[in-house]
Amino acid sequence: MKTPSEIIETAPSRWGAPRLADLLRGALANPKKRTPAELAKLEQEWKQREATDRAAHEAAQAKTWPTHLRLCGAPEEAASVLATTAPLATPALATARQALAEGLRTVLLSGYTGTGKTVGACELFRVATRKETRTGQRLAEWDSSAGLFLRWTRVKRVSDYLTEDRMLYQRACTVRVLVLDDLGGMPGETLGARHRELLEELADRRDRPGLVTGYTTNLPLVSEGGAPSAFRAWAGDRVVSRMCRKGTYLLRDCGARDLRQEGGR
């Protein structure tokens, strides 16, 4: 096993600002000329440089957030709302942010048109990232290949016989962040056998650690009078059980108030 000195000596240099290993190399080269106070100062300077580089990286990420949303396929209206400095605080947006903060993997949002469901669900694309080494630090960068926005109407048209459709469905099942928008139908309508099987398989394959899924629907999630909720009646128990595994999800009924005139969608 290598000693700390050997690890430092063999640590690779990176482009940009010097790494802590580079600074310590210089200190170890002349140990008798470095006092503890000087070494502490070197460490403090490096930490300050790291903080400065990290802040600059975060500012650059914030600037490219709208582009990232569009590359993930988010609707233009949702990307425009989320691109603002302070998007309208809606129940949907608050729920998505809570799910990200708690590391949950499923968000199910219901409500009428204009209640902000799609905007809230697209906030989940904040975790469509990859880690890159920048100035000696592992920092998160946007990765649009890790995010996918799909409407349910598009998924319903997936054919078993078209290669393009099979590839799209496979990606929907495995992509890091999926937003499946506008699940549902007319009042009293239920899923056909094929579409139910398709949705059940998709929800089952996405019920995995490391994957994040946002579902939106116009159907109520709350049951009334002991009867199943409209969403459960439409999707079926098996689909709901896969979307709502204990400890992994958040549900939110976003109501009926149209927020589009106030900056939400």
C-alpha positions as CSV (number, residue, x, y, z in Angstrom):
1,M,0.0,0.0,0.0
2,K,1.3,3.4,-0.9
3,T,2.2,6.0,1.8
4,P,0.5,9.4,1.7
5,S,3.7,10.9,0.3
6,E,3.8,8.3,-2.5
7,I,0.1,9.0,-3.4
8,I,0.8,12.7,-3.6
9,E,3.9,12.2,-5.7
10,T,2.0,10.0,-8.2
11,A,-1.2,12.0,-8.3
12,P,-1.8,13.4,-11.8
13,S,-1.8,17.1,-12.5
14,R,-4.9,18.7,-14.0
15,W,-5.2,21.6,-16.3
16,G,-6.3,24.9,-14.8
17,A,-5.6,25.9,-11.2
18,P,-3.1,23.7,-9.3
19,R,-4.5,20.8,-7.3
20,L,-3.8,20.4,-3.6
21,A,-1.5,17.6,-4.5
22,D,0.6,20.0,-6.6
23,L,0.9,22.5,-3.7
24,L,1.8,19.8,-1.2
25,R,4.5,18.4,-3.6
26,G,6.3,21.7,-3.3
27,A,5.9,21.7,0.4
28,L,7.3,18.1,0.7
29,A,10.2,18.9,-1.6
30,N,11.6,21.2,1.1
31,P,10.0,20.0,4.3
32,K,12.5,21.8,6.5
33,K,11.7,25.1,4.9
34,R,7.9,24.8,5.6
35,T,6.5,25.5,9.0
36,P,3.1,24.2,10.1
37,A,1.7,27.7,9.7
38,E,2.9,27.9,6.1
39,L,1.3,24.5,5.3
40,A,-1.9,25.6,6.9
41,K,-1.8,28.8,4.8
42,L,-1.3,26.7,1.6
43,E,-4.3,24.5,2.5
44,Q,-6.5,27.6,3.2
45,E,-5.5,29.2,-0.1
46,W,-6.4,26.0,-1.9
47,K,-9.8,25.8,-0.2
48,Q,-10.5,29.4,-1.2
49,R,-9.5,28.7,-4.8
50,E,-11.8,25.6,-4.8
51,A,-14.7,27.7,-3.5
52,T,-14.1,30.4,-6.2
53,D,-13.9,27.8,-9.0
54,R,-17.0,26.0,-7.7
55,A,-19.0,29.3,-7.6
56,A,-17.9,30.1,-11.2
57,H,-19.0,26.7,-12.3
58,E,-22.4,27.0,-10.7
59,A,-22.9,30.4,-12.3
60,A,-22.1,28.9,-15.7
61,Q,-24.5,26.0,-15.1
62,A,-27.3,28.4,-14.1
63,K,-26.7,30.3,-17.4
64,T,-27.1,27.2,-19.5
65,W,-30.1,25.7,-17.5
66,P,-32.7,26.9,-20.1
67,T,-30.7,25.2,-22.9
68,H,-30.4,22.0,-20.9
69,L,-34.2,21.9,-20.4
70,R,-34.9,22.3,-24.1
71,L,-32.3,19.6,-25.0
72,C,-34.1,17.2,-22.5
73,G,-37.3,17.9,-24.6
74,A,-39.1,20.1,-22.1
75,P,-41.9,22.1,-23.7
76,E,-40.9,25.7,-24.6
77,E,-43.4,27.2,-22.2
78,A,-42.1,25.2,-19.3
79,A,-38.5,26.0,-20.2
80,S,-39.3,29.7,-20.4
81,V,-40.9,29.7,-16.9
82,L,-38.1,27.7,-15.2
83,A,-35.5,29.9,-16.9
84,T,-36.7,33.0,-14.9
85,T,-34.7,34.0,-11.8
86,A,-37.7,33.3,-9.6
87,P,-40.4,31.2,-11.2
88,L,-43.9,31.3,-9.7
89,A,-44.0,29.2,-6.5
90,T,-46.6,26.5,-7.2
91,P,-47.5,23.3,-5.4
92,A,-46.1,21.3,-8.3
93,L,-42.7,23.1,-8.2
94,A,-42.5,22.8,-4.4
95,T,-43.2,19.1,-4.6
96,A,-40.6,18.5,-7.2
97,R,-38.0,20.4,-5.2
98,Q,-38.9,18.5,-2.1
99,A,-38.5,15.2,-3.9
100,L,-35.0,16.2,-5.1
101,A,-34.0,17.4,-1.6
102,E,-35.1,14.1,-0.1
103,G,-33.7,11.9,-2.9
104,L,-37.1,10.4,-3.8
105,R,-37.5,8.7,-7.2
106,T,-41.1,9.3,-8.2
107,V,-43.3,12.4,-8.3
108,L,-47.0,12.2,-9.3
109,L,-48.7,15.5,-9.9
110,S,-52.4,15.9,-10.7
111,G,-54.5,19.0,-11.5
112,Y,-56.4,20.9,-14.2
113,T,-54.7,22.5,-17.2
114,G,-52.6,25.5,-16.2
115,T,-51.9,24.4,-12.6
116,G,-48.1,24.1,-13.2
117,K,-47.8,20.4,-13.3
118,T,-45.5,20.2,-16.3
119,V,-43.3,23.0,-15.0
120,G,-43.0,21.3,-11.7
121,A,-42.2,17.9,-13.3
122,C,-39.5,19.5,-15.5
123,E,-37.7,20.8,-12.4
124,L,-36.6,17.2,-12.0
125,F,-34.2,17.7,-14.9
126,R,-31.9,19.3,-12.4
127,V,-30.6,15.8,-11.7
128,A,-30.0,15.0,-15.3
129,T,-26.2,15.5,-14.8
130,R,-22.9,13.8,-15.0
131,K,-19.7,14.2,-12.9
132,E,-16.7,15.9,-14.5
133,T,-13.3,16.8,-13.0
134,R,-12.7,20.5,-13.1
135,T,-9.7,22.1,-11.4
136,G,-9.2,19.0,-9.3
137,Q,-12.9,18.8,-8.2
138,R,-15.7,16.5,-9.2
139,L,-18.5,18.8,-10.3
140,A,-21.9,18.1,-11.8
141,E,-22.5,19.2,-15.4
142,W,-25.7,19.1,-17.3
143,D,-26.2,16.0,-19.4
144,S,-29.2,16.2,-21.7
145,S,-28.7,12.5,-22.7
146,A,-29.8,11.7,-19.1
147,G,-33.1,13.5,-19.4
148,L,-36.2,12.8,-21.5
149,F,-39.6,14.5,-21.7
150,L,-42.5,12.4,-23.3
151,R,-46.2,12.9,-23.5
152,W,-48.3,9.8,-22.8
153,T,-49.9,10.2,-26.3
154,R,-46.5,9.6,-27.8
155,V,-45.9,6.5,-25.7
156,K,-49.3,5.0,-26.6
157,R,-48.3,5.1,-30.3
158,V,-45.1,3.0,-29.7
159,S,-45.1,0.1,-32.1
160,D,-43.5,-3.3,-31.4
161,Y,-42.4,-3.5,-35.0
162,L,-40.6,-0.2,-35.5
163,T,-36.9,0.0,-34.4
164,E,-37.2,3.7,-33.7
165,D,-40.1,3.1,-31.4
166,R,-38.4,0.3,-29.6
167,M,-35.4,2.4,-29.0
168,L,-37.5,5.3,-27.7
169,Y,-39.3,3.0,-25.3
170,Q,-36.1,1.4,-24.1
171,R,-34.6,4.9,-23.4
172,A,-37.8,5.9,-21.5
173,C,-37.4,2.8,-19.3
174,T,-33.7,3.4,-18.5
175,V,-32.9,7.2,-18.8
176,R,-31.8,8.8,-15.6
177,V,-34.7,11.4,-15.5
178,L,-38.0,10.8,-17.3
179,V,-41.0,13.2,-17.3
180,L,-44.1,11.4,-18.6
181,D,-46.7,14.1,-19.2
182,D,-50.5,14.1,-19.4
183,L,-51.5,10.6,-18.2
184,G,-55.2,10.1,-18.2
185,G,-58.3,10.2,-20.3
186,M,-62.0,11.2,-20.2
187,P,-64.0,10.8,-17.0
188,G,-64.9,7.1,-16.5
189,E,-62.5,6.0,-19.2
190,T,-60.1,3.1,-18.4
191,L,-56.9,2.0,-20.1
192,G,-57.1,-0.7,-22.7
193,A,-55.2,-3.9,-22.1
194,R,-52.2,-3.1,-24.3
195,H,-51.8,0.4,-23.0
196,R,-52.2,-0.7,-19.4
197,E,-49.5,-3.4,-19.9
198,L,-47.2,-0.8,-21.5
199,L,-47.6,1.7,-18.6
200,E,-47.2,-1.0,-16.0
201,E,-44.0,-2.3,-17.6
202,L,-42.6,1.3,-17.8
203,A,-43.5,2.1,-14.2
204,D,-42.0,-1.2,-13.1
205,R,-38.7,-0.8,-14.9
206,R,-38.4,2.8,-13.6
207,D,-39.0,1.7,-10.0
208,R,-35.2,1.5,-9.4
209,P,-32.7,3.4,-7.3
210,G,-30.9,6.0,-9.3
211,L,-33.8,6.7,-11.6
212,V,-36.1,9.7,-11.2
213,T,-39.6,9.9,-12.8
214,G,-42.2,12.6,-12.9
215,Y,-45.8,11.8,-13.9
216,T,-48.5,14.3,-14.5
217,T,-52.2,13.7,-14.9
218,N,-55.5,15.6,-15.1
219,L,-57.2,12.9,-13.1
220,P,-57.7,13.3,-9.3
221,L,-55.4,11.3,-7.0
222,V,-57.6,11.5,-4.0
223,S,-60.4,9.0,-3.5
224,E,-63.9,10.1,-2.4
225,G,-66.5,8.1,-0.5
226,G,-64.4,5.1,-0.2
227,A,-64.2,4.6,-4.0
228,P,-60.8,4.4,-5.8
229,S,-59.4,7.7,-7.0
230,A,-60.1,8.6,-10.6
231,F,-56.4,8.0,-11.4
232,R,-56.4,4.6,-9.8
233,A,-59.6,3.6,-11.6
234,W,-58.0,4.6,-14.9
235,A,-54.5,3.2,-14.4
236,G,-55.3,0.1,-12.3
237,D,-53.9,-1.0,-8.9
238,R,-50.8,-2.7,-10.4
239,V,-49.7,0.5,-12.1
240,V,-50.3,2.7,-9.1
241,S,-48.5,0.2,-6.8
242,R,-45.4,0.5,-9.0
243,M,-45.5,4.2,-9.1
244,C,-46.1,4.6,-5.4
245,R,-43.8,2.3,-3.5
246,K,-43.6,3.2,0.1
247,G,-40.9,5.7,1.0
248,T,-39.9,6.5,-2.7
249,Y,-42.6,8.9,-3.9
250,L,-44.6,12.2,-3.5
251,L,-48.1,12.8,-4.6
252,R,-49.6,16.3,-5.0
253,D,-53.0,17.5,-6.2
254,C,-52.3,20.9,-7.7
255,G,-56.0,21.9,-7.8
256,A,-57.9,23.7,-10.5
257,R,-56.6,27.3,-10.4
258,D,-55.2,28.4,-13.8
259,L,-51.8,30.0,-13.1
260,R,-50.7,30.7,-16.6
261,Q,-51.6,34.4,-16.4
262,E,-49.4,34.6,-13.3
263,G,-46.2,33.0,-14.8
264,G,-46.8,29.3,-14.1
265,R,-47.9,26.6,-16.5
